[in-house]
Amino acid sequence: MPEKISLPLLLAENLLLYLNGVYAYADVPKHPPHTPGPYRALIDTAASHSWVKPHIGDTIPTHSLEGYVVDRGDGVEEEAGLDVKSGFMKGLLGRPVKGWIQLAPPLPAVEILLLSGDFGAPADLVVGMDIICTFLQCAVLIRGTKYQPSLVIEY
């Protein structure tokens, strides 16, 4: 039976949502952690890929993009590249790395292809839809100004 967890998010002045306590690993973690992780993540439901800043990416092995293809929705596949063409990450250069991200101690760590680069947000990593879609269900709940926003995950 699936379990659910609600993680508190910080709503910053710029109206971006942040999650504290995230882990990033170069290898699969051998034991589940008992305390929150050291990193802050920007939750970006408009980003297709997750990013890590270089201080994390430099500890994770580089991963080749050879063999990856992208379909931009018109049925034509092309080789995957690092040219970010839209959104706030437009023009950023990223180095592909393959690591493990764990959003909170009770959740499983997710092996994922990440881009390592210097993005302009006060966070250590950007959690995009590639990580969010690994869960059975995931929702960002914002209920006015009286309640703290949360990330609700079913796993």
N, C-alpha and C positions, 0 to 999 in steps of 0.2 A: 504494500500500500504506500503510495507517495506521501512524503512529508512536506510540510510547508514551513517557511521561515520568513520573518519580516525583519529587514535590516534598516535601521534608521539612516536617512540621508540628510546631508546638510544643504540647505538652499542658500546659496551665496548671493551677495548683492547684485551680481550680474545675471541672476536667475538660473545659473547652472547648478546641477545637482552633483554632490560629491559623496563618496563612501569612504570612510576611514577604516583601517584595519585589514587591508588587502595584502595577500601574499603573492610573490612572484618567485618561481623556482626555475633553475636551469634543468634539473632532473626531477623525476617523479618523487614526491615526498614519501619518505619511508614510514613516518608516523604522523597521525593527525595532530595539529597544533592544539594547544589548550588556551591560548590567549590570542587576541587580535593581532593581525600582521602589522608591519611597520609602514605600509604605503597608503597613500591617498589616491583614490581613483575618481576621475571625472566620468559620470555615467552619460554617455552620448548615444541616444537611440537613433540618431541620424547617421552615425558612422558605421560603415559596413565592416571595417577592420579595427582591431584594437591596437593600441600603440603603447610603448614604454619609453621613458626617457633614457638617454644614453647611460646614466649611472646604473640602470638596471640592465639595459640591453647589452652592455659590455660584459656582463657576467653570464650571458646566455649564448649558446653556440649559434653561429650564423646558419641559416637554412637556405638552400637553393630554391629558386622559383621555377627551375626547369621542369617542364611537364604540366605546370599549372596553366589553365586557360580561363578566359573571362568571356562571358556572353553578356553584352551590354543591353540585351533585351530585343535586339533586332534579328536574332537567330544566327548571327555571325560571331564565331569564336575567334579570339586573338590571344597571343601569348601574354601572360600576366607580366606587368611591369610595375615600376615604382613611381610612375608619373601620376601624382594626385591632381585631378582635374577640376574638382569642385569642393564646395564647403569651406569651413574655416581652416582646413588642412591643405588647401590648394597650394601647390608649389613646394610643399615640404618634401625633403628627401628622407627616405627611411631605409634602414638596413633590415632585411628579413631575418628574424630569429625565431626559433621554435622553443617554447618554454611551457611552463605550467602556471596557471593563474588560479588562485583560490580566494573567493570573495569574502569568506568568513570561515572560522574553524569547523562548524558542523557541516559545511558544504564540501562536496568532493572537489579536488583540484582538476582543472580542465587543461588538457594538452592542446596548445593552439599556436598557429602561426601568427606572430606579432610583427609589427614594424617598430624598429627602434630609431627614434629621431627626436629632435628638440622641438616640441610643439609649445605654443604660447599659453598654456594654462597652468595655474598653481596646483598641479597634481603630478604624481609620479607615473601614472598610466591613464590611458583612456580605455574604458570598457565600452566596446562597440557591440553591434548586433551579433557578431560572430560568437561572442561569449554568451550573451543573453539568450540566444537561440539554442544553446546546448541544454537548457533546462526544459522540463515538461511544460511549465508555464512560468511566465515572468511578467510582472507589471510594476510600473512606477506609479505610486499613489500620491497625489497632492490634493489635500482636502482643505482648501482655504488657508488662511494665515494663522489660525489657532492651533493647528495640528502639525506635528513634524512630518515631512514627507517620508515615504518609505519605499523600499524595493522589496516586493513580495515575490518569493520564488517557491515553486513547487518542484521537488526533485525526487 
